[in-house]
Amino acid sequence: MIIALLLSLFIIGAFVFVVHKKEMQTWLPTYVKQGLFPHKKFGGPKHIMFCFVDHYEPQWMNKDNINLERERVDRWMTDYPLMATKYTDADGYHPKHSFFFPEEEYRKEHLDKLSDLCARGFGEIEIHLHHENDTSDNLRSTLTNFAELLYKDHGALSLDPETGKPTYAFIHGNWALDNSHAHGHWCGVNDELIILKETGCYADFTFPSPDTTQPAMVNCIYYAKDEPEKPKSYNKGRKVKKGGSTWGDLMIVQGVLKLNWKNRKFGVIPKIEQSDVRNTLPPSKERVDMWVDQAIHIENRPDWIFIKVHTHGTQEASMETLLGQPINEMHQHLNEKYNDGKNYFLHYVSSREMYNIIKAAEDCKKGNPNDYRDFIIPKPDFKRSQL
């Protein structure tokens, strides 16, 4: 019986792999292993940390039309508060959006507006970067200067209590963290994890990815250690665990990545759930349930669940999803099903707050995760604009 089951799983896995070869060749073995040896379900009350990160690119498919950039940013300034104020979590907070802003697209006026929005409690700002054929020295300078700019001119970052320097979360452009693209595109720096650590990065929020840049480790939060002569050092690492400690160079915070058997190609082959929210991938109730059920958590702390979803928020087609009815339906479902005050407690968190709560769980802290939103990295002192 067991042999027949394993054989069936192998055949299904092989068939799925052939269909999704580009996306799955790195993580399928780990995913199959998770299916064979799943975590024991936790039966008590659960705290849901919900984090929405955005590859926020006002110049998407456009580098010459400043008016289009302004229209994109202004719509978020107007429509996001209108949507977010309808919903509150167990702590009284509205949804928080983490804007990962590209260094190469910096315009002061956009960051002034975003800083004002964040000062009103609707999110926080972090660092995004697209680069090609870069060098270690240039990357170090780029990240250091941009972090200083965000801190000094916008109050968008806070200072690391230990180093006294600006600290930030990171998302790599085109997913190619640590020079991981199969053909060496969109990075060029093999010691990128080390440089991120040196320049104040406390965690990476890039993954899951839709291609071979995806690490072999899946549906977990872990530490990665750089091998400076090799690309994709984050492919494996050590899981963050209760009672553990910091290891390596960088924490990797992943979103859900799994086969979606309720959404199939040709009615047979499951599509891949990658925690991506956009017009073609609306945040349905079924997807929300899938994110919660996957229950990403640190080792030995199953009652604190960390959900991270991502988007590209300045794309016009997706704004209809992210600021309109689909996102309203998502938040309604989150609050109705996962914020009952008995079985579930919902916490809307920024990427910084998620990191802090992860570290508190690692440090064996108990009680309400709300108490640890500023556990290590303090809240930024955003500058209000004069708009």
N, C-alpha and C positions, 0 to 999 in steps of 0.2 A: 504493500500500500504506500509506504513512505517512498520507496524507489519510484513507483509510478508517479507520485506527486512531484518528486524532484525532476523526473524526466519531462513531465508536462511543463513545469516551470522553465526548464532549460529550453524547450522547443519554443514556447511563447516568447521567452526573453530573446532568443536568437532571431525570431521573426521580427520582433519589435526593433531590435538592434539594426537589422538590415534596412528597415524603413527609415529609422531615425539616426543612421550611422554618424552623420556629421555632428549631431547634438549630443550623442550618448556615449561615444567611445571612451570617455574618461571616467564617467561616474556610474555606469550601469552595474559593474561588479559590486560596488559598495551598496548601491540601491537594492540589488537582489539579496545581498546579505542581510540588510536591514529588514527586508520582508520575511526572510526565513527566521530571523532572531529579533523580533520586535521588542521595544521597551514594554514593560508591563504598564498597563493603563493605570493612571492615578485616579482613585475613586472619590477623593475629597474635593473641597472647594478649590477653584483654580483662578489665578490672576492672569489676565490676558494683557500683555504689553503690545500695543498696536502702533507700528511705526511706518509712516509713508515717506519714502525717500524719492527725490525727483532729480533726474539728470536735466536740470533746468537751463535750457539753451535758447535764449531769445533770438540768436542768429541762425537757428536751424534752417537749412536750405536757403539761406539769405544772408548776404554779407554787405549789401549796398543800400538797403532800405531801412533807415533808422526809424521811419514812421511805422513800419510794420513791427519792428522790435517794440516800440512804445505801445502799440496796440496790444501786443501779446502780454506784456508786463502789466499794463493798465487793467486788462480784463481780470487778471488774478487779484489785483488790488481791490477791485470792486466786487467780484463775484465770490471769491473765497470766503470773506467774512459773512456774506449773506447766507452761504451754505453752512459754514461751520458753526455759527451761533445757534443753529437749530438743535445741536446735539451736545451733550455733556457726558463725561465718563463718571466713574464711581467717586472721583475726587473733585468733581465740579469743573474740570478742564474741557475746553472745546477741542476738536481735532487739531492736531499740530502737524504742519507740513515741513519737512526738512528739505530746503532748497540747496542742492549741491550745484554751486555756480561755477561755470568754466573760467579758469584764469585767463584763457586766450580770448574770451568774449567780454572782458571787464569794461563796463561803462559806469561811471560814478552815479549817473542819474538812476540807473536800474537798481543798483545796490542801495541807494538812498530810499527808494520806494520799498524794497524788500525789507530793509532794516526797520522802517516804520511799521510795516505789517507785523513783523516779528516782535517789535516792542509792545504791540497790542496783544500779544499772547497767541498768535496764530501760527507760530513755527520758529525755526532757526535756520541759520545759513552755514553751510560747510563748503568744502573744496572739491571741485570736479576738474579734470584736466585731460585734454586731448593733446598728444604729442607724437612726433615721428622722428626716427633716427636721432634721438636725444643722447646727451652725455650725462654722466653722473654729476659732474660739476654744474652743468647748466640746470639740471633738474633740481639740485639742491638750492641753487640761487632762486629759481623760479618759485618754488614752494615757500621758501623763507620769506621772500619779498611779498608774495601774495597774502600769506598769513599775517604779516605785519600790516599790510594795507587794510585788510578786512578788520583787523583789531583797532588800529589807530583812527582810521577815517570813518568807520561805520559802527564800531563797537560790536561787530558781528561774531567775534570769537572771544573766548575768555583766556586767562593766563593759567598755565599749568602751575599748581601750587608748589611743585618741586623745582622746576626749572625757571619759573618766572617768565617763560616765553609763551606766545600764542599757541594754542593747541586746537586741533581740528580733526574731524572725520573726513574720509576720502572715498571717492568713487572714481575709478579709472575710466577714461573715455574708450569706447569700443571694446570694453571688457579686458583689454590686454595688459592687465597688471603684471609687473615683473617680467616684461618682455615675452609674454606667454603666447602671442599669436603664432599660429603654426608656421607662418612664413616670415616672421620677424617684423611685421608691420606694427605701427601705432604705439611704439614705445622706444626700444633701443637700449634700455638700461636694465642690466641683469641684477644689480644690487638695489633695486628700487625699494624693497621692504626696509632695508637698512636706512636709506635716505629718508623715507617717510617717517621712520622712528626719530631720526636725528632732527628733523624739521618740525616735530611736534604732533605728528599724527598719532591718535590714540586707538583708532580702529578703522578697518576697511569695510565698506558696505557695498562693494561692487557686485557680489554674486547672489543668486545664480545667474549664469550667462547662457546665451543660446547657441554656443559653439564649443570648440575644444579648449577654450580658455577656462572653462569650468573645472574646478578642482575635483580630484577623486573623492574627497570628503564631501558629504552631502547631508543636508538637513541637520546641521549642527553648528555650534559656535566653537571656534577653536583658535589656538595660537599657531602661527607659522614662523619658521626660522629661515632666514635668507641663506642661500648658498651663492655668494656673490659672483661666482664664475658661471653660474648656470641660470637659465630662465625658469620661470614658473616654480619658484621655490615653495610657494604656498600650496602646492598640490597635495601635500600631506602635512600633518602637524599633530598637536596634542589638544584634545578637547578640554574646554574650560569645565571645571568641576567644583562642586561645593567642597570647601576645605583645601582647595588647590592654591596655586600661586601663578603669577605672571611668568611666562616662558617665551623664549625666542624673541622675535622682533615686532610682531604685530598681531592683534586680535582680528580675526575674520568673522564678521557677523553675516550669516547667510539667510536668505529667504527660502521658502518652500520650493522644492524641486522634486516632482514625482510624475508618474504616469496617471493620466486622468481617464479612467475607464468609462466615465459617464459622457465623455466627449471624444468620439472616435473618427479617424480617417476611414473613409469608405464603409463606415458602419462597423468596422472590425478592429483596426489598429488604434490603441489609445493615443491621444495627443499628449503633449508634455506640458504639465503645469509648471510655469517658471516665475510665478509671483509678479507677472507683468500686467499692469492695468493700462488699457488704452481703448480707443474706439472699437478695435477688432477683438479686444479681450476685456469686456466689461466685468466689473466686480460683482458677479451674481451671488445669490444666496448660497448656491451649491459650492462656489469657489471659496467663499468665506468659511463655510463648514469644513471644507478640505484643509484650509490653512490651520484652523483650530485643531482639527483632528490629528494633523501631523505632529502637533505639540512639540515644536522645537524648544529645547530647554537645555540648561547646563546639566552635566552629569550629577545625579543624586539630588536634583531639585525639580521634580516633575510638576509641582504645583504652580510654578511661575513659567508661563509660556510666552515665547517671544516671536511675534509675527512681524516680518518686514516685507513690505511690498514696494514695488518701484514703478516709475513711469517716466515719460518724457513730456513734461507738462506744458510746453509752449507750442506744441503741434496743434494746429487749429482743429483738426478732426477729433483729437483726443480731448481737447478742452470741453467739448460737448459732454463727454463721459465724465471727466474729472470735476466739473463744476455744475453739472446738470442732474437730471433725474437718476441716472445709474449710480452716481456716488451717493445721492440721497438715500436710495434704496439700500445701499451697502451699510451706511451708518444706522439706518433704521433697524436693519437686521442685527447688526452688532449690539445695539442697545437693547433690543427686545429679547434676544436669545442669550447674549453673553454678558449681560450686565444686570442680572436679577438680584444681586446682593446676597445670594444664598449659595448657588452652585458656581456662579461666575462673577468676577469683578473686572470690569473693563478699565484700562488705563491708556489714554492717548498719550504717546510719548514722542519726543524728538529723538534723533539718532544719539545725541549726547546723553539724554536721559536714559535711553535704552542701555547704552554702555555703562552708565553709572549703576543701574539696577542689576545688570549682569555682574559687575564687580562686587556689589553688595551680596548677591547670592553666592558668589565664589567665597566671600568672606564670612559666610554662614549667618548673615543677618536674617532676622525673622520679622514677622508682622506684615504691615502694609507696604508694598513696593513704593507707594507714593512718598514714603519717608526718605527714599534714597535717590530721588531724581537728581540731586546735586551731590551725591555721595563723594566723588573725587573731583570731577571737573565742574567748577561753579557755573552758574547761569551767566551768559554774556550780558553786558550792560549796553543794549542796543541804543543807538542814537536816533532820536526822533527827527524826522525831516521837517523842513519848514514849508512843505507842500500845502 
